[in-house]
């Protein structure tokens, strides 16, 4: 069985452009994308790593990083990320696809291997970390190639192609055997956000790498959590950042809009929404 990790990466991020090219640790000359690749390389179960980027000219920089790290690369559609994943997996004859995003520079190879182990043990079609309990930024998805292929052929909505796996776990979960990896008790910290979407996230990651990287380049998730336990003020740095989500209905989207207004102290905007008879959306 050929197990390949595919890292989706591009420079044109909407909230923080060129984020995968930022340095971690700060001033080290090592990019965020390089950290993801190097940490995945510590996996005992992944046979191959492929960086899947776009055909945009700016993303030649992504290709150069992949080449410098001696991993494979694939260039495909910017909007159709599912198509990019499927083509990269198909071209490299993968049996099992590990989906990792390039904005997770704290990815833990032990947790990646745990997800793969559980996937194979349960003979599942799709396996992921439980995002409700793991810290945000340690996400791993394990997908059988045939499952990815079915999603690629059957999806009909743009958001399903942009986000790769919603067809599997959200639109048609009845078609697949799905497993959620239980969070080890010591890692049950969903309030911790160690992904990279904003400048606030980058500041926090710079601090984490300054604390941990020079003692152990491949520090683990448990090491990060121990720092937060000793220095709980770290959570305040990016506490108000809203994580991107996929919503099924306008009702769900409006709940999130009002929540963000409250989080950002946008009282007049919140009052305006309520004045338009949208108060019902605040009901949980």
N, C-alpha and C positions, 0 to 999 in steps of 0.2 A: 504494500500500500504506500502510495506516494502522498506525503502530507506537506502541503505548502502554505506558508503564511503570505497573504497578499496585503500590502500596506497601501491604502489609498492616500495620495498626496498631490497637492497642487499649491501654487503660490497665490492664487486669486481668492483667498478666503475673504468673505464679506465683512466680518467684524474686525479681523486683524490680518490684513494682507501680509503675505510672505512670512507668516508665523512659523512655518516649518524650517525657515532659513535662519531664525533667530538662534543665538548662541546659548547653550547650557553646558556647563556653568557659564555665567556671564563673563565675557572676555576670554573664553577658552579656545575659540576658533572651532568648536564642535557644534554642529547644528542640532536642532531638535530632531530632525529626521534621522540624523546619524545616531543619536541616542536610542531612538526607537529600534533601528536596525540592529545595533550592537546588543541591546538588551534581548531582543528576540533571538539573536544568534546563540544565546545561552540556553535556549530550549533543548531538551534532550529528545524531544519527539518530532520537532519540525525538521523536515529534510531539506527544504528549500525556501528562500525568501524572494518574493517578487515585489517590486515597487510599481504600483499601477498609477500612472499620472496621465495628464491630458496631452493633446496635440498642440496646445497653445505654445507659441514660441518661447514665452517666459519660462515654461516648464522644462526647458532644456537643462536648467539648473538642477532640477530634480533628478534628471537622468545622470548628470555628472556625479551627483552625490552617490547614486546607486552604484555607478561604475567604480567610484573611489572606494566603496565598501565591499566590492566584489560580489554584489548580488545582482540578480536579473532585474530587468525593467520592462514595462509594457506601456504603450501610449494609446489612449483611446478617447472616447467622448468625454467632454467636460460635464455635460448635463446627465447623460445616461451612465451613471456609476455602476448600476447593475450590469449593463452591457459590457462595461470595462472590466468588471470582475470576472464575468463569465468568459470573456475572450482571453483574458490573462490566464485563467485556470485551464481553459481548453487548450491553449497554445502550449502550455507546460505539462499537459497530461496529468493533472492533479486528480487524485481520488478523494482527498479531503482538503477542504479550503478553510484556512484560519483567517478570519477577517479582523484586521487591526487598523485603526486610524492613526495618521501621522501626528495628531495633536495630543498623543498620550505618551509623553516621554518618560513616564514612571512605570510603564508596562512591566509586569513582573513575570518572568519566564516560568516560574514555578506555578503561578496561577494559570498560565496558558497551558502548561502540561497537565494540570489538574482538569481543566475543561476537556482536553483531548481524551484523557483517561476515562472520564465519566461518559463522554460521547461514545467511545468504543465499547465500554462496559455495558451500557444500556441499549446499544445498537440503535441509537437515535438518528433522526434525519437532520436535526438542528439542535445545537446546544449552546447556551450562553451563560455568562455570569448573571446572577440576580441583581439587576441594577438598583433595586429598592434597598439593598443592604450593603453592597460593596461601595467603597469610595468611588466617586465619579472620576474616571480616568484610568481604570484598570479593566475596561471592557474587552471581552474576547468572545467572538462568535465562531462556532465550529459548524461547518456545513458540508454535507455530502455533495459531491459534484452533481449527481443526478438530481438532487433537490434544488441546487442552484440553477441547473439547466431548466427544470420545470418552471421555476420562478421567472427566468429569463424569457421563456416562450409564452407564458400565460399572463403576465402582468399587463394591466390595461391603464393604470393611472400613473401620472408623472411622478408623484411622491414615492411610489413603489420602486421606480427606477432610479430616483435620485438617492434613496436611502438604502438600497440593496436588498434588505431582508424583510420589510414590512409585509410583503405578500405571504411569507412563510409563517410568521408568528402573529400577524394581525388580521390579514384579509382571509386567508384560508388555513388556519391552524388545524382544521379538521382533517386535512390531507396528510399531515406529517406527524411523526413522533418527535415531540419537543421536550427537551430536558433543561431545567434550570439548575445550575450548580449551586449548592448550598454554600453560604458564606461561612468560613471558619469563624468561630465566635470572636476571636481576637481581631478580626478584620471587619466586623460589623459596624461600619462607621459611614453611613450614607450621607452624613452632613459634610464630609470632607470632599472638597473639589480640587482635583489635581490634574485636570485636563487644561488645554490651552485654547481659549477663544478670545480673550480680551487682554488688555494691558495689565489689569489687576491679576489675572491668572499668571501672566508672565512674571510679575514681581514675586508672587508666592513661590513659583517654581524655582526662580533664581535663589530664593532663600533656602528652599529645601535642598537644592543641589550644593549650595555653599556649606550647609551643615553636614551633608552625607557623602557627597561624591568623592571628596579627597581622602576619605577614610576607606571607602569601598565603592568602586565605580559601579558595581552592580548591586547596590542596596536594594532591599526587599520592601514590600508593602508594609510589613510589620515595623520596619525601621521608620517609615514615614509616620505611621500612626503613633509610635512612641514619641516622636517629636511633637506632634499635636497634643499629646497628653501632657507633655512637659511645658509646652508653650501654647495654650489654648487660644491666645490672642491671634494666632495665625489664621484662624477661620474667618476673622473679621475682614481680612484683606479682600477676599472675593465673595463675601457672603451675599451681596446684593446682585450678583450676576445671575441672569435668568438662562437656564439651560434650554437649548433648542429642543423642541418636541414635535411629534407628529400628532395631529388632532383629527378626530373622525368627523366632528360637526362644528358648525358655527358656534353653537352653545359652548362647547369646550374651549374654543379659541377666545371667546369673549370673557370667560372666567379667567383665563390667563392674562388677558389684557388688563382687566381690573386688578388682578393680583399684582401685576407689575406696576401699575399706577400707585397702588398702596405702598409697594416696596420702595419706590423712588420718590415718595411724597408728592406725587403729581395730583394734588387734591382737586384742582379745577378740572382737570381732564376726567377724573373719576366722577366728579359731580355732574359734568356734562353727559357722560354716559348714562348716569342714573336718571338725569332729566329727560333723556330720550326713551324712557321706559325700558331700560336694559337692566334694571336692578335685579330682575329675575335670574340673570346670569350669575349673580354672586352666590346663589344658593348652591350648596354642595350636595 
